[in-house]
Amino acid sequence: REGSVIITGASSGLGLATAKALAETGKWYVIMACRDFLKAERAAKSAGMSKENYTIMHLDLASLDSVRQFVDNFRRSGRPLDVLVCNAAVYQPTARQPSFTAEGFELSVGTNHLGHFLLSRLLLPDLNKSDYPSRRLIIVGSITGNTNTLAGNVPPKANLGDMRGLAGGLNGLNSSAMIDGGDFDGAKAYKDSKVCNMLTMQEFHRRYYEDTGITFASLYPGCIATTGLFREHIPLFRLLFPPFQRFITKGFVSEEDAGKRLAQVVSDPSLTKSGVYWSWNKASASFENQLSQEASDPEKARKIWEISEKLVGLA
Ligand code: NDP
């Protein structure tokens, strides 16, 4: 075998397609880190994944206890960790009120950013221990948090402001449920969480690349308009979004092709550069993309890192 990889949120969409693409090579053992065991098992079966190439381990990123439990369970399995893929996400574009994680953080930032922040910090020593020659930590980003693009300029735009809401605990009680301290907006909370994901990847690179040689990367796989991510959107949106992306913006990518792209970032020997945000052009060739000013601001990255450390109990 080539290596073993943990993929969070591998029960549907991009995570499942990536798990399938890697498992099919016969070279990768995939640990599907999922909150719903039965759903994940059914998904793996219907994707035709063969039993000897994967296992499912319980992980609910909306609970820091669950994240810690997952890390313990994984260590007890005795498997090496060669690549970690932080893929899972929630998106609540139509929510009028915020909902919260077990620790009381607004759900989108709590799941997409804080859960993954704790997971990747705890697993860094495991990655570092592996003797696999090309260890990687990959955090899935998005174009929507990137205000230097057309899609990133569709309102409400991502904006972390001075992060007073995050510093206050993001709990909607004595602080705002939004990172910038503003009124709750589910679509913006998702975009903000993706900016945190992209900043975290770069901060990992600055802090650990030289000493560990681990590759830290993020990516925008294209618009996968058919995934469960849009499940909470209004029906008309769900009907029109895929053809809009396919024929008008031409940014549409199938789940299968997006999975192949992420699988490339996991295993392709040519994608070893660290600190990079990968995208794909119309001919489906990968290239190093530019991030917006906010999503590449080193001061913000450091601040996000430090506040997040406190919130998840690492500092
Ligand atoms: P899906 O909704 O299909 O997949 C999301 C996955 O995350 C599911 O497996 C879901 O589990 C899991 N998940 C959600 N909450 C938790 C939690 N608390 N604990 C553990 N797992 C959880 O969406 P996509 O495949 O589209 O999204 C995958 C990634 O791709 C995300 O990071 C997203 O931001 C990114 N992305 C997607 C784009 C798109 O166009 N779709 C574009 C750019 C980026 P369950 O099955 O149990 O619900």
py3Dmol code that shows the C-alpha trace and the ligand (Angstrom):
import py3Dmol

protein = """\
ATOM      1  CA  ARG A   1       0.000   0.000   0.000  1.00  0.00           C
ATOM      2  CA  GLU A   2       1.007   3.574  -0.660  1.00  0.00           C
ATOM      3  CA  GLY A   3      -0.521   5.247   2.339  1.00  0.00           C
ATOM      4  CA  SER A   4      -3.402   5.781   4.684  1.00  0.00           C
ATOM      5  CA  VAL A   5      -5.573   8.862   4.656  1.00  0.00           C
ATOM      6  CA  ILE A   6      -8.234  10.281   6.969  1.00  0.00           C
ATOM      7  CA  ILE A   7     -11.051  12.123   5.166  1.00  0.00           C
ATOM      8  CA  THR A   8     -13.626  14.004   7.247  1.00  0.00           C
ATOM      9  CA  GLY A   9     -17.189  14.136   5.923  1.00  0.00           C
ATOM     10  CA  ALA A  10     -16.637  11.202   3.565  1.00  0.00           C
ATOM     11  CA  SER A  11     -20.301  10.158   3.720  1.00  0.00           C
ATOM     12  CA  SER A  12     -21.364  12.317   0.772  1.00  0.00           C
ATOM     13  CA  GLY A  13     -20.362  14.740  -1.971  1.00  0.00           C
ATOM     14  CA  LEU A  14     -16.710  15.618  -2.412  1.00  0.00           C
ATOM     15  CA  GLY A  15     -15.482  13.558   0.560  1.00  0.00           C
ATOM     16  CA  LEU A  16     -17.149  10.387  -0.699  1.00  0.00           C
ATOM     17  CA  ALA A  17     -15.970  10.897  -4.282  1.00  0.00           C
ATOM     18  CA  THR A  18     -12.399  11.412  -3.025  1.00  0.00           C
ATOM     19  CA  ALA A  19     -12.573   8.343  -0.778  1.00  0.00           C
ATOM     20  CA  LYS A  20     -13.779   6.307  -3.748  1.00  0.00           C
ATOM     21  CA  ALA A  21     -11.126   7.661  -6.122  1.00  0.00           C
ATOM     22  CA  LEU A  22      -8.323   6.843  -3.651  1.00  0.00           C
ATOM     23  CA  ALA A  23      -9.696   3.456  -2.560  1.00  0.00           C
ATOM     24  CA  GLU A  24     -10.087   2.367  -6.197  1.00  0.00           C
ATOM     25  CA  THR A  25      -6.367   2.746  -6.813  1.00  0.00           C
ATOM     26  CA  GLY A  26      -5.813  -0.101  -4.326  1.00  0.00           C
ATOM     27  CA  LYS A  27      -2.866   1.934  -3.008  1.00  0.00           C
ATOM     28  CA  TRP A  28      -4.716   3.881  -0.325  1.00  0.00           C
ATOM     29  CA  TYR A  29      -6.429   2.839   2.868  1.00  0.00           C
ATOM     30  CA  VAL A  30      -9.173   5.362   3.618  1.00  0.00           C
ATOM     31  CA  ILE A  31     -10.380   6.202   7.109  1.00  0.00           C
ATOM     32  CA  MET A  32     -13.792   7.793   6.596  1.00  0.00           C
ATOM     33  CA  ALA A  33     -14.316  10.124   9.580  1.00  0.00           C
ATOM     34  CA  CYS A  34     -18.083  10.588   9.710  1.00  0.00           C
ATOM     35  CA  ARG A  35     -20.804  11.606  12.141  1.00  0.00           C
ATOM     36  CA  ASP A  36     -23.399   9.151  10.797  1.00  0.00           C
ATOM     37  CA  PHE A  37     -22.008   5.616  10.684  1.00  0.00           C
ATOM     38  CA  LEU A  38     -24.895   3.977   8.810  1.00  0.00           C
ATOM     39  CA  LYS A  39     -25.070   6.709   6.210  1.00  0.00           C
ATOM     40  CA  ALA A  40     -21.327   6.405   5.638  1.00  0.00           C
ATOM     41  CA  GLU A  41     -21.529   2.606   5.357  1.00  0.00           C
ATOM     42  CA  ARG A  42     -24.352   2.815   2.827  1.00  0.00           C
ATOM     43  CA  ALA A  43     -22.521   5.526   0.891  1.00  0.00           C
ATOM     44  CA  ALA A  44     -19.312   3.471   0.703  1.00  0.00           C
ATOM     45  CA  LYS A  45     -21.260   0.389  -0.431  1.00  0.00           C
ATOM     46  CA  SER A  46     -23.227   2.197  -3.097  1.00  0.00           C
ATOM     47  CA  ALA A  47     -20.045   3.847  -4.346  1.00  0.00           C
ATOM     48  CA  GLY A  48     -18.737   0.303  -4.848  1.00  0.00           C
ATOM     49  CA  MET A  49     -15.819   0.684  -2.433  1.00  0.00           C
ATOM     50  CA  SER A  50     -14.352  -2.616  -1.422  1.00  0.00           C
ATOM     51  CA  LYS A  51     -14.206  -3.497   2.282  1.00  0.00           C
ATOM     52  CA  GLU A  52     -10.459  -4.023   2.453  1.00  0.00           C
ATOM     53  CA  ASN A  53      -9.776  -0.457   1.301  1.00  0.00           C
ATOM     54  CA  TYR A  54     -11.612   1.549   3.945  1.00  0.00           C
ATOM     55  CA  THR A  55     -12.939   1.792   7.469  1.00  0.00           C
ATOM     56  CA  ILE A  56     -15.418   4.170   9.072  1.00  0.00           C
ATOM     57  CA  MET A  57     -14.669   5.919  12.350  1.00  0.00           C
ATOM     58  CA  HIS A  58     -17.084   8.139  14.211  1.00  0.00           C
ATOM     59  CA  LEU A  59     -16.328  11.863  14.234  1.00  0.00           C
ATOM     60  CA  ASP A  60     -18.718  14.698  14.985  1.00  0.00           C
ATOM     61  CA  LEU A  61     -16.859  17.930  14.343  1.00  0.00           C
ATOM     62  CA  ALA A  62     -19.584  19.897  16.135  1.00  0.00           C
ATOM     63  CA  SER A  63     -18.316  18.455  19.442  1.00  0.00           C
ATOM     64  CA  LEU A  64     -14.749  18.934  20.653  1.00  0.00           C
ATOM     65  CA  ASP A  65     -15.132  15.873  22.916  1.00  0.00           C
ATOM     66  CA  SER A  66     -15.951  13.837  19.839  1.00  0.00           C
ATOM     67  CA  VAL A  67     -12.874  15.210  18.063  1.00  0.00           C
ATOM     68  CA  ARG A  68     -10.658  14.159  20.986  1.00  0.00           C
ATOM     69  CA  GLN A  69     -12.365  10.765  21.160  1.00  0.00           C
ATOM     70  CA  PHE A  70     -11.794  10.255  17.444  1.00  0.00           C
ATOM     71  CA  VAL A  71      -8.076  10.986  17.818  1.00  0.00           C
ATOM     72  CA  ASP A  72      -7.839   8.444  20.679  1.00  0.00           C
ATOM     73  CA  ASN A  73      -9.703   5.814  18.671  1.00  0.00           C
ATOM     74  CA  PHE A  74      -7.572   6.422  15.625  1.00  0.00           C
ATOM     75  CA  ARG A  75      -4.371   6.045  17.652  1.00  0.00           C
ATOM     76  CA  ARG A  76      -5.660   2.832  19.186  1.00  0.00           C
ATOM     77  CA  SER A  77      -6.218   1.427  15.677  1.00  0.00           C
ATOM     78  CA  GLY A  78      -2.429   1.457  15.294  1.00  0.00           C
ATOM     79  CA  ARG A  79      -2.586   2.739  11.710  1.00  0.00           C
ATOM     80  CA  PRO A  80      -0.107   5.318  10.503  1.00  0.00           C
ATOM     81  CA  LEU A  81      -1.401   8.704   9.385  1.00  0.00           C
ATOM     82  CA  ASP A  82       0.084   9.773   6.072  1.00  0.00           C
ATOM     83  CA  VAL A  83      -2.443  12.346   4.836  1.00  0.00           C
ATOM     84  CA  LEU A  84      -5.245  14.204   6.628  1.00  0.00           C
ATOM     85  CA  VAL A  85      -8.056  15.770   4.603  1.00  0.00           C
ATOM     86  CA  CYS A  86     -10.306  18.294   6.375  1.00  0.00           C
ATOM     87  CA  ASN A  87     -13.305  18.233   4.056  1.00  0.00           C
ATOM     88  CA  ALA A  88     -16.560  18.161   6.063  1.00  0.00           C
ATOM     89  CA  ALA A  89     -18.698  21.284   6.167  1.00  0.00           C
ATOM     90  CA  VAL A  90     -22.144  22.604   6.970  1.00  0.00           C
ATOM     91  CA  TYR A  91     -23.835  25.422   5.087  1.00  0.00           C
ATOM     92  CA  GLN A  92     -27.029  27.079   6.343  1.00  0.00           C
ATOM     93  CA  PRO A  93     -27.892  29.747   3.781  1.00  0.00           C
ATOM     94  CA  THR A  94     -31.545  30.084   4.782  1.00  0.00           C
ATOM     95  CA  ALA A  95     -31.231  29.871   8.582  1.00  0.00           C
ATOM     96  CA  ARG A  96     -32.699  32.908  10.321  1.00  0.00           C
ATOM     97  CA  GLN A  97     -31.283  32.057  13.707  1.00  0.00           C
ATOM     98  CA  PRO A  98     -27.865  30.653  14.487  1.00  0.00           C
ATOM     99  CA  SER A  99     -27.518  27.110  15.793  1.00  0.00           C
ATOM    100  CA  PHE A 100     -24.640  25.971  17.954  1.00  0.00           C
ATOM    101  CA  THR A 101     -22.105  23.202  18.511  1.00  0.00           C
ATOM    102  CA  ALA A 102     -21.901  21.191  21.744  1.00  0.00           C
ATOM    103  CA  GLU A 103     -19.562  23.823  23.194  1.00  0.00           C
ATOM    104  CA  GLY A 104     -21.833  26.658  22.097  1.00  0.00           C
ATOM    105  CA  PHE A 105     -20.005  27.981  19.027  1.00  0.00           C
ATOM    106  CA  GLU A 106     -22.035  29.089  16.010  1.00  0.00           C
ATOM    107  CA  LEU A 107     -22.449  25.875  13.989  1.00  0.00           C
ATOM    108  CA  SER A 108     -20.799  26.696  10.632  1.00  0.00           C
ATOM    109  CA  VAL A 109     -17.614  28.215  12.026  1.00  0.00           C
ATOM    110  CA  GLY A 110     -17.687  25.757  14.959  1.00  0.00           C
ATOM    111  CA  THR A 111     -17.833  22.729  12.630  1.00  0.00           C
ATOM    112  CA  ASN A 112     -15.961  23.839   9.524  1.00  0.00           C
ATOM    113  CA  HIS A 113     -13.178  25.740  11.269  1.00  0.00           C
ATOM    114  CA  LEU A 114     -12.910  25.070  15.032  1.00  0.00           C
ATOM    115  CA  GLY A 115     -13.602  21.309  14.849  1.00  0.00           C
ATOM    116  CA  HIS A 116     -11.042  20.908  12.075  1.00  0.00           C
ATOM    117  CA  PHE A 117      -8.591  23.229  13.836  1.00  0.00           C
ATOM    118  CA  LEU A 118      -8.559  21.001  16.927  1.00  0.00           C
ATOM    119  CA  LEU A 119      -8.470  17.816  14.836  1.00  0.00           C
ATOM    120  CA  SER A 120      -5.512  18.909  12.742  1.00  0.00           C
ATOM    121  CA  ARG A 121      -3.588  20.304  15.698  1.00  0.00           C
ATOM    122  CA  LEU A 122      -4.035  17.031  17.623  1.00  0.00           C
ATOM    123  CA  LEU A 123      -3.091  14.890  14.625  1.00  0.00           C
ATOM    124  CA  LEU A 124      -0.035  16.907  13.566  1.00  0.00           C
ATOM    125  CA  PRO A 125       2.351  14.776  15.708  1.00  0.00           C
ATOM    126  CA  ASP A 126       0.845  11.625  14.158  1.00  0.00           C
ATOM    127  CA  LEU A 127       1.461  12.965  10.651  1.00  0.00           C
ATOM    128  CA  ASN A 128       4.942  13.972  11.686  1.00  0.00           C
ATOM    129  CA  LYS A 129       5.671  10.436  12.944  1.00  0.00           C
ATOM    130  CA  SER A 130       4.734   8.736   9.696  1.00  0.00           C
ATOM    131  CA  ASP A 131       7.608   7.562   7.504  1.00  0.00           C
ATOM    132  CA  TYR A 132       5.586   8.125   4.339  1.00  0.00           C
ATOM    133  CA  PRO A 133       7.726  10.343   2.081  1.00  0.00           C
ATOM    134  CA  SER A 134       4.987  12.812   1.136  1.00  0.00           C
ATOM    135  CA  ARG A 135       2.901  13.595   4.218  1.00  0.00           C
ATOM    136  CA  ARG A 136       0.158  16.148   3.631  1.00  0.00           C
ATOM    137  CA  LEU A 137      -2.444  18.121   5.550  1.00  0.00           C
ATOM    138  CA  ILE A 138      -5.184  19.368   3.246  1.00  0.00           C
ATOM    139  CA  ILE A 139      -7.966  21.765   4.211  1.00  0.00           C
ATOM    140  CA  VAL A 140     -10.719  22.206   1.618  1.00  0.00           C
ATOM    141  CA  GLY A 141     -11.264  25.895   0.864  1.00  0.00           C
ATOM    142  CA  SER A 142     -13.713  27.649  -1.392  1.00  0.00           C
ATOM    143  CA  ILE A 143     -14.011  30.379  -3.947  1.00  0.00           C
ATOM    144  CA  THR A 144     -16.897  31.918  -2.017  1.00  0.00           C
ATOM    145  CA  GLY A 145     -14.620  33.185   0.746  1.00  0.00           C
ATOM    146  CA  ASN A 146     -12.339  34.686  -1.853  1.00  0.00           C
ATOM    147  CA  THR A 147     -13.383  38.255  -2.548  1.00  0.00           C
ATOM    148  CA  ASN A 148     -10.945  38.621  -5.459  1.00  0.00           C
ATOM    149  CA  THR A 149     -13.297  36.468  -7.565  1.00  0.00           C
ATOM    150  CA  LEU A 150     -16.729  37.013  -9.081  1.00  0.00           C
ATOM    151  CA  ALA A 151     -18.312  34.281  -6.939  1.00  0.00           C
ATOM    152  CA  GLY A 152     -16.633  35.713  -3.860  1.00  0.00           C
ATOM    153  CA  ASN A 153     -18.332  39.043  -4.505  1.00  0.00           C
ATOM    154  CA  VAL A 154     -21.882  37.736  -4.377  1.00  0.00           C
ATOM    155  CA  PRO A 155     -23.298  39.264  -1.168  1.00  0.00           C
ATOM    156  CA  PRO A 156     -23.064  38.665   1.723  1.00  0.00           C
ATOM    157  CA  LYS A 157     -19.287  38.776   1.359  1.00  0.00           C
ATOM    158  CA  ALA A 158     -16.881  37.079   3.744  1.00  0.00           C
ATOM    159  CA  ASN A 159     -15.381  39.493   6.227  1.00  0.00           C
ATOM    160  CA  LEU A 160     -13.720  38.643   9.531  1.00  0.00           C
ATOM    161  CA  GLY A 161     -13.501  42.269  10.669  1.00  0.00           C
ATOM    162  CA  ASP A 162     -11.551  42.625  13.901  1.00  0.00           C
ATOM    163  CA  MET A 163     -12.753  39.148  15.017  1.00  0.00           C
ATOM    164  CA  ARG A 164     -14.461  40.454  18.129  1.00  0.00           C
ATOM    165  CA  GLY A 165     -17.269  37.865  17.837  1.00  0.00           C
ATOM    166  CA  LEU A 166     -14.800  34.999  17.607  1.00  0.00           C
ATOM    167  CA  ALA A 167     -12.750  36.349  20.497  1.00  0.00           C
ATOM    168  CA  GLY A 168     -15.960  36.572  22.523  1.00  0.00           C
ATOM    169  CA  GLY A 169     -16.710  32.871  21.964  1.00  0.00           C
ATOM    170  CA  LEU A 170     -19.140  33.094  19.026  1.00  0.00           C
ATOM    171  CA  ASN A 171     -21.995  32.044  21.276  1.00  0.00           C
ATOM    172  CA  GLY A 172     -24.718  34.590  20.571  1.00  0.00           C
ATOM    173  CA  LEU A 173     -25.015  35.331  24.294  1.00  0.00           C
ATOM    174  CA  ASN A 174     -22.303  37.670  25.522  1.00  0.00           C
ATOM    175  CA  SER A 175     -20.839  37.847  22.024  1.00  0.00           C
ATOM    176  CA  SER A 176     -22.156  37.862  18.489  1.00  0.00           C
ATOM    177  CA  ALA A 177     -22.550  34.503  16.706  1.00  0.00           C
ATOM    178  CA  MET A 178     -20.577  36.015  13.808  1.00  0.00           C
ATOM    179  CA  ILE A 179     -16.789  36.338  13.685  1.00  0.00           C
ATOM    180  CA  ASP A 180     -16.924  40.058  12.873  1.00  0.00           C
ATOM    181  CA  GLY A 181     -19.435  40.752  15.623  1.00  0.00           C
ATOM    182  CA  GLY A 182     -22.302  41.515  13.199  1.00  0.00           C
ATOM    183  CA  ASP A 183     -25.861  40.188  12.896  1.00  0.00           C
ATOM    184  CA  PHE A 184     -26.262  36.489  12.139  1.00  0.00           C
ATOM    185  CA  ASP A 185     -26.198  35.545   8.457  1.00  0.00           C
ATOM    186  CA  GLY A 186     -25.894  31.834   7.665  1.00  0.00           C
ATOM    187  CA  ALA A 187     -24.395  32.262   4.185  1.00  0.00           C
ATOM    188  CA  LYS A 188     -21.796  34.711   5.491  1.00  0.00           C
ATOM    189  CA  ALA A 189     -20.941  32.456   8.436  1.00  0.00           C
ATOM    190  CA  TYR A 190     -20.103  29.671   5.943  1.00  0.00           C
ATOM    191  CA  LYS A 191     -17.931  31.988   3.830  1.00  0.00           C
ATOM    192  CA  ASP A 192     -16.161  33.298   6.936  1.00  0.00           C
ATOM    193  CA  SER A 193     -15.488  29.695   8.023  1.00  0.00           C
ATOM    194  CA  LYS A 194     -13.892  28.987   4.632  1.00  0.00           C
ATOM    195  CA  VAL A 195     -11.642  32.057   4.975  1.00  0.00           C
ATOM    196  CA  CYS A 196     -10.585  30.617   8.363  1.00  0.00           C
ATOM    197  CA  ASN A 197      -9.833  27.282   6.657  1.00  0.00           C
ATOM    198  CA  MET A 198      -7.600  28.953   4.057  1.00  0.00           C
ATOM    199  CA  LEU A 199      -5.852  31.145   6.656  1.00  0.00           C
ATOM    200  CA  THR A 200      -5.291  28.130   8.927  1.00  0.00           C
ATOM    201  CA  MET A 201      -3.614  26.187   6.116  1.00  0.00           C
ATOM    202  CA  GLN A 202      -1.191  29.091   5.526  1.00  0.00           C
ATOM    203  CA  GLU A 203      -0.471  29.508   9.248  1.00  0.00           C
ATOM    204  CA  PHE A 204       0.292  25.767   9.501  1.00  0.00           C
ATOM    205  CA  HIS A 205       2.690  26.229   6.598  1.00  0.00           C
ATOM    206  CA  ARG A 206       4.456  29.167   8.274  1.00  0.00           C
ATOM    207  CA  ARG A 207       4.722  27.445  11.636  1.00  0.00           C
ATOM    208  CA  TYR A 208       5.498  23.867  10.693  1.00  0.00           C
ATOM    209  CA  TYR A 209       6.600  23.370   7.087  1.00  0.00           C
ATOM    210  CA  GLU A 210      10.297  23.993   7.612  1.00  0.00           C
ATOM    211  CA  ASP A 211      10.608  21.807  10.685  1.00  0.00           C
ATOM    212  CA  THR A 212       8.394  18.926   9.603  1.00  0.00           C
ATOM    213  CA  GLY A 213       8.487  18.871   5.797  1.00  0.00           C
ATOM    214  CA  ILE A 214       4.737  18.207   5.843  1.00  0.00           C
ATOM    215  CA  THR A 215       2.915  19.696   2.840  1.00  0.00           C
ATOM    216  CA  PHE A 216       0.064  22.023   3.837  1.00  0.00           C
ATOM    217  CA  ALA A 217      -2.419  22.769   1.063  1.00  0.00           C
ATOM    218  CA  SER A 218      -5.888  24.049   0.324  1.00  0.00           C
ATOM    219  CA  LEU A 219      -7.978  23.939  -2.818  1.00  0.00           C
ATOM    220  CA  TYR A 220     -11.079  25.034  -4.595  1.00  0.00           C
ATOM    221  CA  PRO A 221     -12.292  21.953  -6.463  1.00  0.00           C
ATOM    222  CA  GLY A 222     -14.794  23.857  -8.661  1.00  0.00           C
ATOM    223  CA  CYS A 223     -18.513  24.322  -8.168  1.00  0.00           C
ATOM    224  CA  ILE A 224     -19.968  20.907  -7.330  1.00  0.00           C
ATOM    225  CA  ALA A 225     -23.546  22.140  -7.613  1.00  0.00           C
ATOM    226  CA  THR A 226     -25.114  18.717  -6.957  1.00  0.00           C
ATOM    227  CA  THR A 227     -23.785  17.912  -3.465  1.00  0.00           C
ATOM    228  CA  GLY A 228     -25.661  17.858  -0.171  1.00  0.00           C
ATOM    229  CA  LEU A 229     -24.079  21.190   0.727  1.00  0.00           C
ATOM    230  CA  PHE A 230     -27.074  22.943  -0.772  1.00  0.00           C
ATOM    231  CA  ARG A 231     -29.644  20.753   0.972  1.00  0.00           C
ATOM    232  CA  GLU A 232     -30.901  23.598   3.150  1.00  0.00           C
ATOM    233  CA  HIS A 233     -31.338  26.004   0.269  1.00  0.00           C
ATOM    234  CA  ILE A 234     -34.793  26.898  -1.128  1.00  0.00           C
ATOM    235  CA  PRO A 235     -36.116  24.379  -3.698  1.00  0.00           C
ATOM    236  CA  LEU A 236     -36.002  26.828  -6.613  1.00  0.00           C
ATOM    237  CA  PHE A 237     -32.316  27.456  -5.942  1.00  0.00           C
ATOM    238  CA  ARG A 238     -31.600  23.745  -5.837  1.00  0.00           C
ATOM    239  CA  LEU A 239     -33.397  23.298  -9.159  1.00  0.00           C
ATOM    240  CA  LEU A 240     -31.671  26.137 -10.997  1.00  0.00           C
ATOM    241  CA  PHE A 241     -28.191  26.174  -9.453  1.00  0.00           C
ATOM    242  CA  PRO A 242     -26.712  23.119 -11.259  1.00  0.00           C
ATOM    243  CA  PRO A 243     -27.779  24.195 -14.805  1.00  0.00           C
ATOM    244  CA  PHE A 244     -26.751  27.790 -13.983  1.00  0.00           C
ATOM    245  CA  GLN A 245     -23.264  26.603 -13.053  1.00  0.00           C
ATOM    246  CA  ARG A 246     -23.105  24.190 -15.983  1.00  0.00           C
ATOM    247  CA  PHE A 247     -24.200  26.526 -18.769  1.00  0.00           C
ATOM    248  CA  ILE A 248     -23.788  30.113 -17.574  1.00  0.00           C
ATOM    249  CA  THR A 249     -20.731  30.315 -15.322  1.00  0.00           C
ATOM    250  CA  LYS A 250     -19.242  27.075 -16.725  1.00  0.00           C
ATOM    251  CA  GLY A 251     -17.702  26.471 -13.294  1.00  0.00           C
ATOM    252  CA  PHE A 252     -19.671  23.232 -12.836  1.00  0.00           C
ATOM    253  CA  VAL A 253     -17.750  20.125 -11.954  1.00  0.00           C
ATOM    254  CA  SER A 254     -19.237  16.675 -11.290  1.00  0.00           C
ATOM    255  CA  GLU A 255     -18.778  15.058  -7.877  1.00  0.00           C
ATOM    256  CA  GLU A 256     -16.656  12.386  -9.523  1.00  0.00           C
ATOM    257  CA  ASP A 257     -14.305  14.850 -11.203  1.00  0.00           C
ATOM    258  CA  ALA A 258     -14.059  17.011  -8.080  1.00  0.00           C
ATOM    259  CA  GLY A 259     -13.159  13.858  -6.124  1.00  0.00           C
ATOM    260  CA  LYS A 260     -10.385  13.153  -8.633  1.00  0.00           C
ATOM    261  CA  ARG A 261      -9.064  16.680  -8.124  1.00  0.00           C
ATOM    262  CA  LEU A 262      -8.912  16.338  -4.348  1.00  0.00           C
ATOM    263  CA  ALA A 263      -7.409  12.854  -4.755  1.00  0.00           C
ATOM    264  CA  GLN A 264      -4.685  14.506  -6.845  1.00  0.00           C
ATOM    265  CA  VAL A 265      -3.900  16.923  -4.007  1.00  0.00           C
ATOM    266  CA  VAL A 266      -3.667  13.873  -1.712  1.00  0.00           C
ATOM    267  CA  SER A 267      -1.438  11.698  -3.861  1.00  0.00           C
ATOM    268  CA  ASP A 268      -0.065  13.312  -7.015  1.00  0.00           C
ATOM    269  CA  PRO A 269       3.750  13.429  -6.795  1.00  0.00           C
ATOM    270  CA  SER A 270       3.773  16.799  -8.576  1.00  0.00           C
ATOM    271  CA  LEU A 271       1.510  18.565  -6.048  1.00  0.00           C
ATOM    272  CA  THR A 272       3.891  18.606  -3.097  1.00  0.00           C
ATOM    273  CA  LYS A 273       4.374  22.357  -2.775  1.00  0.00           C
ATOM    274  CA  SER A 274       3.324  23.619   0.646  1.00  0.00           C
ATOM    275  CA  GLY A 275       1.317  26.745   1.446  1.00  0.00           C
ATOM    276  CA  VAL A 276      -0.560  26.545  -1.855  1.00  0.00           C
ATOM    277  CA  TYR A 277      -4.236  27.024  -2.779  1.00  0.00           C
ATOM    278  CA  TRP A 278      -4.900  24.800  -5.806  1.00  0.00           C
ATOM    279  CA  SER A 279      -7.508  25.408  -8.485  1.00  0.00           C
ATOM    280  CA  TRP A 280      -8.196  23.872 -11.896  1.00  0.00           C
ATOM    281  CA  ASN A 281      -8.544  25.610 -15.255  1.00  0.00           C
ATOM    282  CA  LYS A 282     -11.121  24.865 -17.962  1.00  0.00           C
ATOM    283  CA  ALA A 283      -8.927  22.104 -19.334  1.00  0.00           C
ATOM    284  CA  SER A 284      -8.928  20.567 -15.840  1.00  0.00           C
ATOM    285  CA  ALA A 285      -5.239  21.250 -15.234  1.00  0.00           C
ATOM    286  CA  SER A 286      -4.213  22.235 -11.711  1.00  0.00           C
ATOM    287  CA  PHE A 287      -2.601  25.602 -11.013  1.00  0.00           C
ATOM    288  CA  GLU A 288      -1.562  27.622  -7.950  1.00  0.00           C
ATOM    289  CA  ASN A 289      -4.301  30.175  -7.438  1.00  0.00           C
ATOM    290  CA  GLN A 290      -4.154  33.597  -5.769  1.00  0.00           C
ATOM    291  CA  LEU A 291      -6.131  34.193  -2.589  1.00  0.00           C
ATOM    292  CA  SER A 292      -7.923  37.428  -1.790  1.00  0.00           C
ATOM    293  CA  GLN A 293      -6.227  39.956   0.461  1.00  0.00           C
ATOM    294  CA  GLU A 294      -8.161  38.885   3.542  1.00  0.00           C
ATOM    295  CA  ALA A 295      -7.722  35.154   2.875  1.00  0.00           C
ATOM    296  CA  SER A 296      -3.931  35.609   2.671  1.00  0.00           C
ATOM    297  CA  ASP A 297      -3.406  38.197   5.428  1.00  0.00           C
ATOM    298  CA  PRO A 298      -0.676  36.807   7.742  1.00  0.00           C
ATOM    299  CA  GLU A 299      -1.730  39.034  10.656  1.00  0.00           C
ATOM    300  CA  LYS A 300      -5.291  37.708  10.488  1.00  0.00           C
ATOM    301  CA  ALA A 301      -4.005  34.160  10.141  1.00  0.00           C
ATOM    302  CA  ARG A 302      -1.972  34.529  13.327  1.00  0.00           C
ATOM    303  CA  LYS A 303      -4.878  36.093  15.189  1.00  0.00           C
ATOM    304  CA  ILE A 304      -7.334  33.393  14.059  1.00  0.00           C
ATOM    305  CA  TRP A 305      -4.818  30.754  15.165  1.00  0.00           C
ATOM    306  CA  GLU A 306      -4.340  32.284  18.610  1.00  0.00           C
ATOM    307  CA  ILE A 307      -8.031  32.897  19.326  1.00  0.00           C
ATOM    308  CA  SER A 308      -8.951  29.426  18.036  1.00  0.00           C
ATOM    309  CA  GLU A 309      -6.333  27.830  20.296  1.00  0.00           C
ATOM    310  CA  LYS A 310      -8.037  29.365  23.295  1.00  0.00           C
ATOM    311  CA  LEU A 311     -11.545  28.422  22.164  1.00  0.00           C
ATOM    312  CA  VAL A 312     -10.718  24.749  21.616  1.00  0.00           C
ATOM    313  CA  GLY A 313      -8.711  24.482  24.861  1.00  0.00           C
ATOM    314  CA  LEU A 314      -5.188  24.190  23.438  1.00  0.00           C
ATOM    315  CA  ALA A 315      -3.859  27.355  25.029  1.00  0.00           C
TER     316      ALA A 315
END
"""
ligand_1 = """\
48
NDP
P -21.811 17.658 1.403
O -22.879 18.308 2.214
O -22.205 16.692 0.348
O -20.760 16.972 2.353
C -20.430 17.495 3.593
C -19.952 16.398 4.489
O -19.642 16.964 5.772
C -20.999 15.313 4.745
O -20.345 14.073 4.732
C -21.502 15.649 6.137
O -21.956 14.539 6.868
C -20.215 16.160 6.764
N -20.465 16.870 8.011
C -21.279 17.935 8.234
N -21.282 18.243 9.539
C -20.453 17.371 10.161
C -20.051 17.177 11.507
N -20.526 17.932 12.500
N -19.188 16.182 11.789
C -18.710 15.388 10.808
N -19.063 15.521 9.520
C -19.928 16.492 9.205
O -21.003 18.897 0.760
P -19.743 18.959 -0.237
O -19.267 17.623 -0.582
O -20.103 19.913 -1.301
O -18.680 19.718 0.687
C -17.422 19.173 0.982
C -16.399 20.296 1.057
O -16.283 20.940 -0.202
C -16.725 21.387 2.060
O -15.544 21.748 2.746
C -17.198 22.530 1.195
O -16.980 23.779 1.807
C -16.318 22.336 -0.011
N -16.736 22.972 -1.235
C -17.886 22.588 -1.878
C -18.254 23.216 -3.043
C -19.498 22.845 -3.755
O -19.773 23.481 -4.780
N -20.277 21.872 -3.325
C -17.415 24.251 -3.638
C -16.240 24.544 -2.876
C -15.928 23.910 -1.740
P -23.453 13.934 6.709
O -23.392 13.092 5.476
O -23.629 13.150 7.960
O -24.380 15.114 6.568
"""
view = py3Dmol.view(width=600, height=400)
view.addModel(protein, "pdb")
view.setStyle({"model": 0}, {"cartoon": {"style": "trace"}})
view.addModel(ligand_1, "xyz")
view.setStyle({"model": 1}, {"stick": {}})
view.zoomTo()
view.show()
